[in-house]
């Protein structure tokens, strides 16, 4: 990983989209700072589209898409894309699964969740589970073996699984953050990321960001990504000095400087 402040002056001049994880990337210790929020506004004012790509639940993503200075939100690790209407009051919701499949997927996730709880009584739903629509999330156990047991059972029940600093997340559909970014950027913006990878920067901090780190040339890890490098096949190309939102501000500054 290269220090972000070692990048050349024009390194990020082609970036038109900044995709970013939320928890412990935009936030730090669960809080969003004024500096980080201002960085989102500065990017938006410069014409750079910012899209959080997060494992966070639909309830949180609804609020972010409506009220934050972002162009939309990909949530629950790729299950949907929420975007404000042009009038700024309504919300457009685009799901990975077509409408005719969503009810079946919901029933199957409920079955898997009940199976995990019956087999592993210590497994606890995440506090935000009532606000999820395409995934099931279990609170990150302190015991690594308990975490491994949840992951193993979810996989044996047919779920896709990832782990981040807060949750063990399960869903159905075979997608991940990268697959969702590929689909929604093309369908909503006409951007084919396979052909134009340099148009996108990605900022993350944890294991569920691994597909994005592996794909995008302009990949950034905030400083705490070092805690997860053993679980990430390919490290991000760049690393910030600061953790969480402070690191994101460094990325925003670098992108904006390249455009001046």
C-alpha positions in Angstrom: 0.0 0.0 0.0 1.2 3.5 -0.9 0.7 6.5 1.4 -2.0 8.7 -0.2 0.1 11.8 0.1 2.7 10.2 -2.2 0.3 10.2 -5.2 1.2 12.4 -8.1 -0.7 15.7 -8.7 -2.9 14.3 -11.5 -3.3 10.7 -10.3 -7.0 11.0 -9.5 -8.0 13.6 -12.2 -10.3 11.1 -14.0 -12.3 10.2 -10.9 -16.0 11.1 -11.4 -17.4 8.6 -8.8 -16.3 8.0 -5.2 -17.8 4.8 -3.8 -17.3 4.4 -0.1 -18.0 2.0 2.7 -19.8 3.6 5.6 -19.1 2.0 9.0 -15.6 2.9 10.2 -14.9 4.5 6.8 -17.2 7.5 6.8 -17.7 7.1 10.5 -15.2 6.4 13.3 -16.3 4.6 16.5 -19.8 4.9 15.2 -19.9 8.7 14.7 -20.0 10.9 11.6 -17.9 14.0 12.0 -18.7 17.4 10.6 -15.5 17.4 8.6 -16.5 14.1 6.9 -20.0 15.4 6.1 -18.4 18.6 4.7 -16.1 16.5 2.5 -19.2 14.8 1.0 -20.6 18.2 0.3 -17.4 19.4 -1.3 -17.2 16.4 -3.6 -20.8 16.9 -4.6 -20.3 20.6 -5.3 -17.4 19.7 -7.6 -19.6 17.4 -9.6 -18.2 14.1 -8.2 -20.9 11.6 -7.5 -20.5 9.9 -4.1 -22.3 6.6 -3.4 -21.9 4.8 -0.1 -21.7 1.0 -0.7 -22.4 -0.5 2.6 -23.7 -3.5 4.5 -25.9 -1.2 6.5 -29.7 -1.9 6.6 -32.4 -0.4 4.4 -33.7 1.8 7.2 -30.3 3.5 7.5 -29.8 3.7 3.7 -33.3 5.3 3.2 -32.3 8.2 5.5 -28.8 8.6 3.9 -30.2 8.6 0.4 -32.9 11.2 1.4 -30.8 13.6 3.5 -27.1 13.2 3.0 -25.1 15.0 0.2 -24.7 11.7 -1.8 -26.1 10.6 -5.1 -27.5 7.4 -3.8 -26.7 4.4 -1.6 -26.0 0.7 -2.3 -27.1 -1.1 0.8 -27.0 -4.5 2.6 -23.9 -5.4 0.7 -25.5 -5.0 -2.7 -29.2 -5.9 -2.2 -30.5 -2.6 -3.5 -29.8 1.0 -4.7 -31.7 3.9 -3.2 -31.7 7.3 -4.9 -33.6 10.5 -4.3 -36.2 11.6 -6.8 -35.4 14.6 -8.8 -37.8 16.7 -6.7 -35.8 15.7 -3.6 -38.8 14.4 -1.7 -39.4 10.9 -2.8 -37.1 7.9 -3.2 -36.4 5.5 -6.1 -35.7 2.0 -4.9 -33.9 -0.5 -7.2 -33.5 -4.1 -5.9 -31.1 -6.8 -7.0 -33.9 -9.3 -7.1 -36.9 -8.6 -9.4 -40.3 -8.1 -7.7 -41.5 -11.6 -8.4 -38.6 -13.1 -6.5 -38.3 -10.9 -3.5 -41.1 -12.6 -1.5 -39.5 -16.0 -2.0 -36.1 -14.7 -1.0 -37.5 -13.1 2.1 -39.1 -16.4 3.2 -35.9 -18.3 2.6 -33.9 -15.8 4.6 -36.3 -16.2 7.5 -35.9 -20.0 7.3 -32.1 -19.7 7.4 -32.2 -17.2 10.3 -34.5 -19.5 12.3 -32.1 -22.4 11.6 -29.1 -20.5 12.8 -30.8 -19.4 16.0 -32.0 -22.9 16.7 -28.6 -24.5 16.1 -26.5 -21.7 17.7 -28.4 -20.2 20.7 -25.6 -17.7 21.4 -26.0 -16.1 18.0 -27.7 -12.8 18.3 -29.4 -10.8 15.6 -27.9 -7.4 15.0 -29.9 -4.5 16.6 -30.7 -3.2 13.1 -32.2 -6.5 11.9 -35.8 -5.1 11.9 -34.7 -2.5 9.4 -33.3 -5.0 6.8 -35.1 -6.1 3.7 -32.6 -8.2 1.7 -30.2 -9.7 4.4 -29.9 -11.2 7.8 -27.3 -9.8 10.2 -25.9 -11.3 13.3 -23.9 -9.2 15.9 -20.2 -9.8 15.6 -19.4 -12.3 18.4 -16.4 -11.6 20.7 -15.4 -15.3 20.4 -13.7 -16.0 17.0 -15.0 -19.6 17.1 -18.6 -18.4 17.5 -18.2 -16.2 14.5 -16.8 -19.1 12.5 -19.7 -21.3 13.5 -22.2 -18.7 12.3 -20.4 -18.2 9.0 -20.2 -22.0 8.5 -23.9 -22.6 9.2 -25.0 -19.7 7.0 -23.0 -21.2 4.1 -24.2 -24.7 4.7 -27.8 -23.3 4.5 -27.1 -21.8 1.1 -26.5 -18.2 2.0 -23.8 -15.8 0.7 -21.8 -14.6 3.7 -19.4 -11.8 4.6 -18.0 -10.4 7.8 -17.2 -6.8 8.7 -16.3 -4.9 11.8 -19.9 -5.0 13.1 -21.8 -7.9 11.6 -21.9 -11.4 10.2 -24.1 -10.9 7.2 -26.0 -13.4 5.1 -28.0 -13.0 1.9 -29.1 -14.8 -1.2 -28.3 -14.0 -4.9 -24.6 -14.5 -5.4 -23.8 -10.8 -5.5 -21.4 -8.7 -3.5 -20.4 -5.0 -3.4 -18.6 -5.2 -6.7 -21.4 -7.0 -8.6 -23.9 -4.4 -7.3 -21.7 -1.5 -8.2 -21.2 -2.9 -11.7 -25.0 -3.4 -12.2 -26.3 -0.1 -10.7 -23.6 2.2 -12.1 -24.3 0.8 -15.6 -28.1 0.8 -15.3 -28.4 4.2 -13.6 -25.4 6.1 -15.0 -24.4 4.2 -18.2 -20.9 3.6 -16.7 -19.4 0.3 -17.6 -16.7 -0.1 -15.0 -14.9 -2.9 -16.8 -14.0 -0.4 -19.5 -13.5 2.7 -17.3 -12.1 1.6 -14.0 -10.2 4.9 -13.5 -13.5 6.8 -13.3 -14.2 5.3 -9.9 -12.4 5.5 -6.6 -13.3 3.2 -3.7 -12.7 3.8 0.0 -13.1 1.0 2.6 -11.7 -0.5 5.8 -12.7 -4.2 6.2 -13.0 -7.7 4.8 -16.3 -7.1 2.9 -14.5 -4.4 0.9 -12.1 -7.0 -0.6 -13.8 -7.4 -4.0 -13.6 -3.6 -4.5 -10.0 -3.4 -3.4 -9.2 -6.2 -5.9 -11.0 -4.5 -8.8 -10.5 -0.8 -8.7 -7.1 0.8 -9.5 -8.1 3.8 -7.3 -8.7 1.8 -4.1 -8.1 3.4 -0.7 -8.0 1.8 2.7 -8.4 4.1 5.7 -5.6 3.4 8.3 -7.5 0.7 10.3 -7.6 -1.5 7.2 -4.3 -2.8 8.5 -6.3 -4.8 11.1 -7.9 -6.9 8.3 -5.1 -7.4 5.8 -4.7 -11.0 6.7 -8.3 -11.6 5.5 -8.1 -9.5 2.3 -6.6 -11.2 -0.8 -5.4 -8.0 -2.4 -4.7 -4.9 -0.3 -6.0 -1.5 -1.4 -3.4 0.4 -3.5 -3.4 3.5 -1.3 -3.7 4.0 2.5 -4.6 7.1 4.5 -2.9 8.4 7.6 -6.1 8.7 9.6 -8.8 6.2 10.5 -12.5 6.3 9.5 -13.9 9.7 8.4 -10.5 11.4 8.8 -9.1 9.0 6.2 -12.1 9.7 3.9 -11.4 13.4 4.1 -7.8 12.7 2.9 -9.2 10.9 -0.1 -11.7 13.7 -0.8 -8.9 16.2 -0.6 -6.7 14.2 -3.0 -9.5 13.8 -5.6 -10.5 17.4 -5.4 -6.9 18.6 -5.7 -6.4 16.5 -8.8 -9.4 18.3 -10.4 -8.1 21.8 -9.8 
